[in-house]
Amino acid sequence: MSRNSKLISENLREEIARELGVYDQVKKDGGSWANVSSKDCGNIVTKAIEIANRAVEK
């Protein structure tokens, strides 16, 4: 898998970031995720996994 391929869609990542209160930082930085902490990125991934698991269970 190439480094540039997306494992999570941009829309889902933004939706989760909004839910977790992180997206304001991304907007402030002109769409860059560079200043989002590793902890917050991990929380986004965790939430995405929870969503995927719920979808599989249905």
N, C-alpha and C positions, 0 to 999 in steps of 0.2 A: 504494500500500500504506500503510495507516495506521501510525502510529508504535507503536501498541500490539499490532500483530499479531506473532505469534511465528514466527521463521524456524527455530527449533530447539525441540524439545519440552522442557518442564521436566525430564522424566525423563532424557532424553539429556544435557542440560546438567549435571544433578546427577551422573549416572554418570561423565561425563568429568571433572568437578571432583573427584570422589572419586579417580579414577585419577591425577590430577595433584597430589593432596594439597592442594587449595584449598578443598574443601567444609567443612572444619572451621571456617574463618573465616566462611563463610556461616552455618553452624549457630550459631556463637558470637554472631553479630549478629542472631539471630532470623529467619533466612531472607533477610536483605537482602544483595544483591550489591554494595552501594555501596562497601564497603571492599576489594573484590577489585581488585587492580591491573590497569591496562590491559594489561600484559604477560601476566598470567595469563588475562585474558579473551581476548586474542589467541590464546594457546595453546589455549584451549578451542575457539575457532572453527576453528583450524587442524586440530585433532583431529577435529572434526565434519566438516570437508571431506574429510579422509582417509577417514573411515568412509563418507561418501556416495559417494566415488569407488570404493571397494571394492565397495559394493553395486551400483553401475552396471556395473562390470566383470563381475559374476557373471551 
